[in-house]
Structures are given as C-alpha cells and as structure tokens.
C-alpha cells in the first residue's frame, strides 16, 4: 500500500469516528485543554436542560423569557460520567407523570424547557417548562412558562405554578423555599412598541403555596441566585430617569426582598462615552464557592443572555468602570459595547466550581441569529482553556450544574408576613450630608421629598408620551410619578419617617429655598412586613463605613415623621394640565399669548402627543437629564446626579420666576419648582384616562 493510500485510510477513519461521535452526541476530551483531574472536578454527573435560544423578529434581552418564544424539543437531562470522555445522557422526565394541577396524569412533552436549579441535598430539581404554543404576543396558560419540581430519579413530578403569566428562573433558598422571577405583579416595559410585561422577584413555598412578591421595582429583573451568605443576588434593569440601555447590573437583597442595593457599576462613568467598553448586562449570576466573588454572563441589551463570562469582585473599590469586573473568556468581546453589535455571544450560563474553574455552555460559531446556535457543555478555566464535555448537534444545551450536595448557606430570618393590610414601616437616614459628591457651599437641607414612580400600565411606549424625552424616539418612555409629600430633616442631617409598603419611591434632598439639591435616579421600597429601611447618607460612597456618631441622630430620638402630603393640586400624580396650566392661565397668558415668547396658551392639542402648546413651548426653559451632558440622549443618559445641577436649580424658567417674574404666590412658585424638580417635568400623571387628565381632573394611578 502506498503512503498516499495509507494517509487516505487514516483520513477516512478519522472522519468515520467523528461521524459516530456526532451521531451518538458524545464528545472527546482533547489533550492540552482544561485539567479535569483537578479537585474541582471530583463529581461525575451534570444536570442541564436542552434549551434553544429564541430566534425571531424581536430579539431583546426580555424576549427569551416568554413561553411563546420557546423552541419545542428540549428536555431535562443528566450527563453521566461527565469527564470520562465517554459520557451518557439520562432523560430525567422520560417516565415522569405529573401528580397534580393542570398537567395531572400527563407527561411534559412537546414543549420547551428553560432555567432550573438543583436542591442543596441534590435530591430535587426545580425547573421552568412551557407548552410553547407559538402565538407571539398572546399570554395564556399554554404560552407561558410554569415552574415544576421533580426528584432526580424522575419521580414525584409536581406542578408548582400555573396561569397566564411567565414564571421562570427558580432557585432554592436555604430555608427550603424557592425564589423565582414572575410577571405576577403587573406592569409593562417603557421602551417598547409591543406588549412586554415587567417581571420581578417572587418567592413561594416548596409546594407552590404562599407566592409572594418581594420586589416592587418598576422595571424587569432576572436570574436570582443565592450567595454564600444566604443573600439573593440578581440582575436589575435600573433606569428611572436614565437611558434605556443603561447597564443592567448585579443587585443584592435578602430572601424576603429587604434593602435591595446595587453591587457594582450602577453609575458607569468612563469618560464622554461612558456607556462604552463596560458590560451591558450582568446576567446568569452565580456565587463562587468559598469566595465573595460572583460569575456572570456579560450579555447584550438587544439579544438574549449569552456573551463573554465575567467575574465580579465586590471587595474591590468600584471605580464606576471595570475595577470590579474581570473577563475570563478573552476570546469574546462585550456585545454591543465593545463590538458595536450583538455578536460575540459564544458563552452562557456559567457555573463556578472555584475561582479558577467553571462549567458553562459554549458555541464557537455563535452569532446574533439564535437559529444557528448550538451550545455545548464545556469546562473552562481562567487561563483561556476549554474542554467540550457534551454537545447535541441538533439542539443547544443550557445551564450545566453539578449533581452533588452543596453546603447550605445561612438561612436569614425572614420578616413577618402580614395576614391583613401591612402596616407602614420606618425609613431612617443617618446623615443626608454624607455624600459622594459635595452639596453646593452653604446648602442647608430642610426637608426630604418622597416621590412615587408608577409602573407602566399600557404596553406601548407612546401610549401616552409622558414627557419631553418621549418625542426623541418611539421607544423613549419615562415613568409617570407622584409627589407623596415631604418630611423634615434635622439639624444633623438625619430624617426618619413612616412609609407604606409596596410602593417604589425615590427621595430628594430639599434646601432652605424649597429646591431639590440631590435626587435619586433609582427606586427603593418596603416589602409588606418590613418594619425598617436604613440609609447612611445621600449617595454616599458605597464602600465607606458609617462613622460612629457622637450621639444618636436627632431624628431617631423622636417618633418617626408622617409624610406631609403636598398641597399642590396635580402633584400626585404629577399632571401638567392640573398643576401648571391653571397658573399659566391665571398669571401668564395675558402677556404670553402669542405676542411674547413663549406662547403659554393651551392651543390646539398636538396630534402625536396630545400635549398643550404651552407644555411644548416651555421645553427650552427646563433642565432635562438627557441633554445635560455630552453624548447624552434618550438612550444614553449620564446616570449620576450632580448636586445642585438639575431640576429647578438648573432651569432657566426657575431662575426667571424666582426674581418675581409673573408675580407668583409662594404656592404657585412651589408648583413650578416641584414640576421641574421631578426630573422629567412630565405632562401626563398616569398612563390611562388621558382625556380626563387633559380636562384637569384628578386621576388616580392605575397600578399604585
């Protein structure tokens, strides 16, 4: 036999072996890759789902969480002898019959599987499943994800949730309950021209009872996990008065949703183009064993939760850039921010074995078209090595997790769940002068304003167009809001007051002139049953330890204040037709009637916005966050508020009115002040009943 013939036979043999391996869905461990003899790999079974990324016309970080976008044909599996080079696969649900609920007596077949979690004793799996009826934009029990649990041997398949809402991303809590993401609270996204519900953190008992909303944040949240201290770490889309694609960062809260705080990069600041070169989204978070660090996927905004893998170190001083973040997959760039597109989504769903070794899914050929993705299960290390453990050539894998017992983290005592209407809790601020950026010289803070932001109750961003920013793009939605009132701030900067639970709110520090000096551009809330929320200062440095006070803050020596409602008609919710236009009609239009700029008459309603002409004409005279900084627009709004440089203080209108122009009474000037200090100077106060609002009537928020 000639050398050429021998070479041909070798090539044919290699091709045949490769074909057999692909046909049997088994992969080879290639030498020179990850060292699988390390102690981190001292287990032999991996649980995973087969879940194909959604590929459709709408490709957004939210879309893959809808049951009607689920690709049928997946399942829940165990990879046996995972590191042997010759693994086998077990279908956990092959013989499983559901015990209860709508699926009682049935198998879970023909639908789509999504996220899951293995119990701490490695005996049960909780997971999300949908029938995946492909009726895009239709919400019913057949088009949404529901949560189930099953023993690892396939017995005791139990349905935990049902209905016409999506429930997904379940994780076991140390006390045996389950935290998950759900659309149950209600509300819609603010930057869409289609129906996109808001989903948030919820908990339930292991049998599906006692479902409880533990987050009243007004926008979406994702992928909770439990860290080594028993806290919930998750992803939050935080864009109250910010750009729509503001980085979606890691947050932390207790298993009852108390005292939610950002972990890192909530105020990105990397120069004029501050939104570039940082991860757009920190998703699929998991706590690294024996460490304070977390691993996550750096996902894009306009695609799903795939991208480079990163490690977040909360023990590092956050420089509002990349100080806390290390990319552990150097062959992939951050989608959108580094690439300019949603490509480079090679990785996803990391599971940490240590600070050096991880399981994940990987597709070397992945691009932004989900239909072409075939993610396999890989072991990787922080040196850039990777070893494929398993791949199905016809369907993507998702969420690999070791099937072995884990150490149960601390079980943090929960708050009492009220059986009736929850009582108010107490919010206390130790020293409002404790700030990251100094207040203007001579500033004396006299009171704290409490604003409520209202979740959106209409699906389309342009229904209605709430404020000036909404005209910049058909996707530029802002919150409606209402001024609940104010409470006093003591001489030492402390404040303490009662707050009703279940309301997303933000606070403003107000000076002796009645103008806001600093404002939150986020929200906080009390969960029903929570009796206290403590704040050290007003945007104080995140890692700064509170100074030991010489004495108890003054506000904590007395009974907490009750919020004094604002007396202005049209302040709650804030409505330009009710709050401002009556003053214009009474004091201004005698001069500003078309002969003098600006024209402050109502005029004809704008056909697009339904706004009065007066409102449109006042835009050049108010200060808006999305035009205050270089490069800012509705999508990229610099997120940090500089004290004294926003709202009424930064507006031409207030500077004119405070000189006595218009001969306004103190209450009338106050109405203009709070309208400008609100952050967006809104026109509409709620998303519904716009005709009644145009008539100047009081309209109560639809979702309060």
Residue pairs with C-beta under 8 A, 6 or more apart in sequence:
21 27
21 28
22 393
25 89
25 390
25 391
25 392
25 393
26 86
26 87
26 390
27 87
27 376
27 388
27 389
27 390
27 391
28 85
28 388
29 36
29 83
29 85
29 387
29 388
29 389
30 387
30 388
33 379
33 385
33 386
33 387
34 357
34 379
34 380
34 381
34 385
34 386
34 387
35 381
36 83
36 379
36 387
38 357
40 353
40 354
40 356
40 357
41 83
41 353
41 357
41 379
43 82
43 402
43 403
43 404
44 80
44 81
44 82
44 83
44 84
45 78
45 79
45 80
45 82
45 402
45 403
45 404
46 78
46 79
46 82
46 359
46 377
46 389
46 390
46 400
46 401
46 402
46 403
47 76
47 77
47 78
47 79
47 92
47 116
47 118
47 125
47 152
47 400
47 401
47 402
47 403
48 77
48 78
48 79
48 377
48 397
48 398
48 399
48 400
48 401
49 74
49 75
49 76
49 77
49 113
49 114
49 115
49 116
49 127
49 397
49 398
49 399
50 73
50 74
50 75
50 77
50 113
50 392
50 395
50 396
50 397
50 398
51 70
51 71
51 74
51 112
51 113
51 114
51 396
51 397
51 398
51 399
52 71
52 73
52 74
52 112
52 370
52 373
52 395
52 396
53 64
53 71
53 304
53 306
53 370
53 373
53 375
53 396
54 63
54 64
54 69
54 70
54 71
54 304
54 370
55 369
55 370
55 371
55 372
56 63
56 69
56 136
56 370
58 194
59 302
59 303
59 304
59 342
59 368
59 370
60 192
60 196
60 301
60 302
60 303
61 222
61 248
61 281
61 283
61 299
61 300
61 301
61 302
61 303
61 304
61 305
62 189
62 196
62 220
63 69
63 304
64 304
64 305
65 114
65 145
65 166
65 168
65 181
65 199
65 222
66 143
66 144
66 145
66 166
67 112
67 130
67 131
67 132
67 133
67 142
67 143
67 144
67 145
67 166
68 130
68 132
68 133
68 134
68 135
68 136
68 137
68 138
68 143
68 144
69 136
70 111
70 112
70 114
70 130
70 132
70 145
71 112
71 132
72 110
72 111
72 112
72 132
73 112
73 395
74 112
74 113
74 395
74 398
75 91
75 92
75 93
75 113
76 91
76 92
76 93
76 113
76 116
76 125
76 127
76 150
77 89
77 90
77 91
77 92
78 89
78 90
78 92
78 152
78 403
79 87
79 88
79 89
79 377
79 389
79 390
79 400
80 87
80 88
80 89
80 90
81 87
81 88
82 377
82 389
82 390
83 379
83 389
87 389
87 390
89 390
92 125
92 150
92 152
92 153
92 154
93 107
93 108
93 150
93 154
93 157
94 154
95 154
96 107
96 108
96 150
96 154
96 155
96 157
97 105
97 106
97 107
97 157
98 104
98 105
98 106
98 107
98 108
98 148
98 157
98 158
98 159
99 156
99 157
99 158
99 159
100 158
100 159
101 158
101 159
101 162
102 141
102 159
102 162
103 159
104 159
108 129
108 148
108 157
110 131
110 132
111 129
111 130
111 131
111 132
112 129
112 130
112 132
113 127
113 128
113 129
113 398
114 127
114 128
114 129
114 130
114 145
114 168
114 169
114 398
115 127
115 128
115 168
115 169
115 170
115 223
115 398
115 399
116 125
116 126
116 127
116 128
116 170
116 399
116 401
117 125
117 126
117 127
117 170
117 171
117 172
117 401
118 124
118 125
118 152
118 172
118 401
118 402
118 403
118 406
119 125
119 126
119 172
120 172
120 174
120 405
120 406
120 407
120 408
121 405
122 152
122 403
122 404
122 405
122 406
123 151
123 152
124 149
124 150
124 151
124 152
125 149
125 150
125 151
125 152
126 147
126 148
126 149
126 160
126 170
126 171
126 172
126 178
127 147
127 148
127 149
127 150
127 170
128 145
128 146
128 147
128 148
128 167
128 168
128 169
128 170
129 145
129 146
129 148
130 142
130 143
130 144
130 145
130 146
130 166
131 142
131 143
132 143
133 140
133 142
133 143
135 143
137 194
137 195
139 164
139 165
139 166
139 195
139 197
140 164
141 162
141 163
141 164
144 163
144 164
144 165
144 166
144 167
145 166
145 167
145 168
146 159
146 160
146 161
146 162
146 163
146 167
147 159
147 160
147 161
147 167
147 168
147 170
147 178
147 180
147 208
148 157
148 158
148 159
148 160
149 156
149 157
149 158
149 160
149 206
150 156
150 157
150 158
152 403
158 207
158 208
159 208
160 178
160 204
160 207
160 208
161 167
161 180
161 182
161 204
161 208
161 211
163 184
165 182
165 183
165 184
165 197
166 181
166 182
166 183
166 197
166 199
167 180
167 181
167 182
167 183
167 184
167 202
168 180
168 181
168 182
169 180
169 181
169 222
169 223
169 224
170 178
170 179
170 180
171 178
171 179
171 180
171 224
171 225
171 226
172 178
172 226
173 179
173 203
173 226
173 232
173 255
173 411
174 226
174 230
174 255
174 408
174 409
174 410
174 411
174 412
175 255
175 411
175 414
176 205
176 206
177 203
177 204
177 205
177 206
177 255
178 203
178 204
178 205
178 206
179 201
179 202
179 203
179 214
179 224
179 226
179 232
179 255
180 201
180 202
180 203
180 204
180 224
181 199
181 200
181 201
181 202
181 221
181 222
181 223
181 224
182 199
182 200
182 202
182 211
182 213
183 197
183 198
183 199
184 202
184 211
184 213
185 198
185 200
185 202
185 213
185 216
185 455
186 197
186 198
186 455
186 457
186 703
187 197
187 198
187 218
187 455
187 456
187 457
187 703
188 195
188 196
188 197
188 198
188 455
188 456
188 457
188 458
188 459
189 196
189 197
189 198
189 219
189 220
189 456
189 461
189 477
190 219
190 244
190 456
190 461
190 477
190 478
190 479
191 244
191 461
191 475
191 476
191 477
192 459
192 460
192 461
192 475
192 477
193 460
193 461
193 462
193 474
193 475
194 459
194 460
195 459
196 459
198 218
198 219
198 220
198 455
198 456
199 220
199 221
200 213
200 215
200 216
200 217
200 220
200 221
201 213
201 214
201 215
201 221
201 224
201 232
201 234
201 253
201 257
202 211
202 212
202 213
202 214
202 215
203 210
203 211
203 212
203 214
203 255
203 256
203 257
204 210
204 211
204 212
210 417
212 417
213 257
213 527
214 253
214 255
214 256
214 257
214 527
215 221
215 253
215 257
215 260
215 525
215 527
216 502
216 503
216 504
216 523
216 525
216 527
217 236
217 238
217 260
217 504
217 523
217 525
218 240
218 453
218 454
218 455
218 456
218 479
218 504
218 523
219 236
219 237
219 238
219 239
219 240
220 236
220 237
221 234
221 235
221 236
221 237
221 251
222 234
222 235
222 248
222 283
222 305
223 234
223 235
223 283
223 284
223 285
223 305
224 232
224 233
224 234
224 285
225 232
225 233
225 234
225 285
225 286
225 287
225 294
226 232
226 233
226 255
226 287
226 409
227 233
227 252
227 287
227 294
227 409
228 287
228 289
228 290
228 291
228 292
228 409
229 409
229 410
230 255
230 409
230 410
230 411
230 412
231 252
231 253
231 254
231 255
231 412
232 252
232 253
232 254
232 255
232 257
233 250
233 251
233 252
233 263
233 285
233 287
233 294
234 250
234 251
234 252
234 253
234 285
235 248
235 249
235 250
235 251
235 281
235 282
235 283
235 285
236 248
236 249
236 251
236 260
236 262
237 246
237 248
238 246
238 248
238 249
238 251
238 262
238 266
238 522
239 246
240 453
240 479
240 506
240 520
240 521
240 522
240 523
241 478
241 479
241 521
241 625
241 637
241 679
241 680
242 521
242 625
242 637
242 639
243 275
243 626
243 632
243 633
243 634
243 635
243 636
243 637
243 639
244 301
244 475
244 476
244 477
244 634
244 635
245 275
245 280
245 301
245 302
245 336
245 635
245 636
246 268
246 275
246 637
246 639
247 265
247 266
247 268
247 275
247 278
247 279
247 280
247 281
247 282
248 280
248 281
248 282
248 283
248 301
249 262
249 263
249 264
249 265
249 266
249 282
250 262
250 263
250 264
250 282
250 285
250 294
250 296
250 312
251 260
251 261
251 262
251 263
252 260
252 261
252 263
253 259
253 260
253 261
254 412
254 414
255 411
255 412
255 414
256 412
256 414
256 415
256 527
256 529
256 530
257 527
257 530
258 415
258 527
258 530
258 533
259 533
259 534
260 524
260 525
262 522
262 542
263 294
263 312
263 314
263 324
264 282
264 312
264 314
264 318
264 324
264 325
265 278
265 279
265 282
265 318
265 320
265 321
265 324
265 325
266 522
266 639
267 320
267 639
267 640
268 274
268 275
268 278
268 320
268 321
268 639
269 320
269 321
269 638
269 640
270 276
270 277
270 278
270 320
270 321
270 322
272 630
272 631
273 631
274 631
274 636
274 638
275 337
275 636
276 337
276 338
277 322
277 334
277 337
277 338
278 321
278 322
278 325
278 334
278 337
279 298
279 299
279 307
279 308
279 310
279 325
279 334
279 337
280 298
280 299
280 300
280 301
280 334
280 335
280 336
280 337
281 297
281 298
281 299
281 300
281 301
281 305
281 307
282 296
282 297
282 298
282 299
282 310
282 312
283 296
283 297
283 299
283 305
284 296
284 297
284 299
284 305
284 348
284 349
284 350
285 294
285 295
285 296
285 312
286 294
286 295
286 296
286 350
286 351
286 352
287 293
287 294
287 352
288 294
288 295
288 311
288 352
288 354
288 355
289 352
289 353
289 354
289 407
290 354
291 352
291 354
291 355
292 313
292 314
292 315
293 311
293 312
293 313
293 314
293 315
293 355
294 311
294 312
294 314
295 309
295 310
295 311
295 312
295 328
295 350
295 351
295 352
295 358
296 309
296 310
296 311
296 312
296 350
297 305
297 306
297 307
297 308
297 309
297 310
297 347
297 348
297 349
297 350
298 307
298 308
298 309
298 310
298 327
298 334
298 335
299 305
299 306
299 307
299 335
299 345
300 307
300 335
300 336
300 342
300 345
301 336
302 336
302 342
303 335
303 342
303 345
303 368
304 345
304 370
305 348
305 349
306 345
306 346
306 347
306 348
306 366
306 373
306 375
307 332
307 334
307 335
307 344
307 345
307 346
307 347
307 348
308 327
308 328
308 329
308 332
308 333
308 334
308 344
308 346
308 347
309 327
309 328
309 329
309 347
309 350
309 358
309 360
309 380
310 325
310 326
310 327
310 328
311 325
311 326
311 328
311 355
311 382
312 324
312 325
313 324
313 325
313 326
314 324
316 323
316 324
317 323
317 543
318 324
318 542
318 543
320 640
327 334
328 358
328 380
328 382
329 346
329 347
329 380
329 384
330 384
331 346
331 384
332 344
332 345
332 346
332 347
333 339
333 344
334 344
335 341
335 342
335 343
335 344
335 345
336 342
338 344
341 368
342 368
343 367
343 368
345 366
345 367
345 368
345 373
346 362
346 363
346 364
346 366
347 360
347 361
347 362
348 360
348 361
348 362
348 375
348 398
349 360
349 361
349 398
349 399
349 400
350 358
350 359
350 360
351 358
351 359
351 360
351 399
351 400
351 401
351 402
352 358
353 359
353 402
355 382
356 381
356 382
357 379
357 380
357 381
357 382
358 379
358 380
358 381
359 377
359 378
359 379
359 380
359 389
359 400
359 401
359 402
360 377
360 378
360 380
360 400
361 375
361 376
361 377
361 378
361 396
361 397
361 398
361 399
361 400
362 375
362 376
362 378
362 380
362 386
362 388
363 373
363 374
363 375
363 376
363 396
365 372
365 374
366 372
366 373
366 375
367 373
373 396
374 391
374 392
374 393
374 394
374 395
374 396
375 396
375 397
375 398
376 388
376 389
376 390
376 391
376 392
376 397
377 388
377 389
377 390
377 391
377 397
377 400
378 386
378 387
378 388
378 389
379 386
379 387
379 389
380 386
380 387
389 400
390 397
391 397
415 527
415 529
415 530
415 531
416 529
417 528
417 529
418 528
418 529
422 501
422 502
422 528
422 529
423 531
424 498
424 499
424 500
424 501
424 526
425 498
425 499
425 501
425 526
425 530
425 531
425 532
425 533
426 496
426 497
426 498
426 499
426 531
426 532
426 533
426 560
427 495
427 496
427 497
427 498
427 499
427 526
427 532
427 533
427 534
427 535
428 494
428 495
428 496
428 532
428 533
428 534
428 535
428 553
428 555
428 556
428 560
429 448
429 489
429 493
429 494
429 495
429 496
429 507
429 534
429 535
429 536
429 537
429 538
429 555
430 493
430 494
430 534
430 535
430 536
430 537
430 546
430 549
430 553
431 492
431 493
431 494
431 536
431 537
431 549
431 553
432 445
432 448
432 489
432 493
432 494
432 495
432 509
432 537
432 538
433 439
433 445
433 493
433 537
433 538
434 493
434 536
434 537
434 538
434 540
434 544
434 546
434 547
435 518
435 537
435 538
435 539
435 540
435 643
436 539
436 540
436 541
437 539
437 640
437 642
437 643
438 643
439 445
439 509
439 517
439 518
439 643
439 644
440 517
440 643
440 644
443 511
443 517
443 643
443 644
444 511
444 512
445 489
445 493
445 509
445 510
445 511
445 517
446 488
446 489
446 510
446 511
446 512
447 486
447 487
447 488
447 489
447 510
448 486
448 487
448 488
448 489
448 495
448 497
448 507
448 508
448 509
448 510
449 483
449 485
449 486
449 507
449 508
449 510
449 516
449 674
449 677
450 483
450 484
450 485
450 486
450 487
450 497
450 499
450 505
450 506
450 507
450 563
451 481
451 482
451 483
451 484
451 505
451 506
451 507
451 508
451 678
452 481
452 482
452 484
452 503
452 504
452 505
452 572
452 704
453 479
453 480
453 481
453 504
453 505
453 506
453 523
454 479
454 480
454 481
454 482
454 573
454 686
454 687
454 701
454 702
454 703
454 704
455 504
455 703
456 477
456 479
456 480
456 687
457 686
457 687
457 688
457 702
457 703
458 464
458 687
458 688
461 470
461 474
461 475
461 476
461 477
462 470
462 474
462 477
463 687
464 609
464 610
464 684
464 687
464 690
465 471
465 608
465 609
465 610
465 611
465 683
465 684
466 477
466 478
466 479
466 480
466 680
466 682
466 683
466 684
466 687
467 478
467 680
467 681
467 682
467 683
467 684
468 619
468 622
468 624
468 680
468 681
469 476
469 478
469 624
469 626
469 634
469 680
470 476
470 477
470 478
470 609
471 608
471 609
472 626
472 633
472 634
473 634
473 635
475 634
476 634
476 635
478 680
478 682
479 680
480 573
480 574
480 682
480 684
480 685
480 686
480 687
480 701
481 573
481 574
481 678
481 679
481 680
481 682
481 685
482 571
482 572
482 573
482 574
482 685
482 701
483 566
483 568
483 571
483 572
483 574
483 674
483 678
484 503
484 505
484 563
484 565
484 566
484 572
485 563
485 564
485 565
485 566
486 510
486 563
486 564
486 566
487 495
487 496
487 497
487 561
487 562
487 563
487 564
488 495
488 561
489 495
489 509
489 555
490 553
490 554
490 555
491 554
492 553
492 554
493 537
493 553
494 553
494 554
494 555
494 556
495 555
495 561
496 553
496 555
496 556
496 558
496 560
496 561
497 560
497 561
497 562
497 563
498 560
498 561
498 562
498 563
499 505
499 526
499 533
499 563
500 526
501 525
501 526
501 527
501 528
501 529
501 530
502 525
502 526
502 527
502 528
503 525
503 526
503 704
504 523
504 524
504 525
505 523
505 524
505 525
506 519
506 520
506 521
506 522
506 523
506 524
507 519
507 520
507 524
507 538
508 516
508 517
508 518
508 519
508 520
508 677
509 516
509 517
509 518
509 519
509 538
510 516
510 517
511 517
513 658
514 670
514 673
515 647
515 648
515 649
515 654
515 673
515 677
516 646
516 647
516 648
516 649
516 677
517 643
517 644
517 649
518 538
518 539
518 641
518 643
518 644
519 641
519 646
519 647
519 677
519 679
520 539
520 641
521 625
521 639
521 640
521 641
521 679
524 533
526 533
536 544
536 546
539 640
539 641
555 561
565 572
566 572
566 674
567 667
568 579
568 667
568 670
568 671
568 674
569 578
569 579
569 582
569 698
570 576
570 577
570 578
570 579
570 580
570 671
570 685
570 696
570 698
571 579
571 671
571 674
572 685
573 685
573 686
573 699
573 700
573 701
574 674
574 675
574 678
574 682
574 685
575 682
575 683
575 684
575 685
575 693
575 696
575 699
576 611
576 612
576 615
576 675
576 681
576 682
576 683
576 684
577 612
577 683
577 693
577 694
577 695
577 696
578 685
578 693
578 696
578 697
578 698
579 671
579 674
579 675
580 614
580 615
580 671
580 672
580 675
581 602
581 612
581 614
581 615
581 696
582 696
583 664
583 668
583 671
583 672
584 592
584 600
584 601
584 614
585 602
587 662
587 663
587 664
587 668
588 600
588 662
589 600
589 601
592 598
592 599
592 600
592 601
593 599
593 600
593 601
594 601
597 617
598 614
598 617
598 618
598 620
598 621
599 613
599 614
599 617
600 614
600 617
600 618
601 613
601 614
602 612
602 613
602 614
603 612
603 613
603 614
604 613
605 611
605 612
605 694
606 613
606 616
609 616
609 683
610 690
610 694
611 683
612 683
615 683
618 653
618 681
620 652
621 651
621 652
621 653
621 656
622 651
622 652
622 653
622 676
622 681
623 646
623 647
623 648
623 649
623 650
623 651
623 676
624 680
624 681
625 632
625 637
625 638
625 641
625 646
625 679
625 680
626 632
626 633
626 634
626 637
627 633
628 638
628 645
628 646
628 650
629 638
632 638
644 650
646 679
647 676
647 677
647 678
647 679
648 654
648 672
648 673
648 676
648 677
651 676
653 672
653 676
654 672
654 673
654 676
657 664
657 669
657 672
658 669
662 668
664 672
675 681
675 682
684 690
684 693
685 693
685 699
685 701
686 693
686 699
686 700
686 701
686 702
687 702
688 699
688 702
689 699
689 702
692 699
693 699
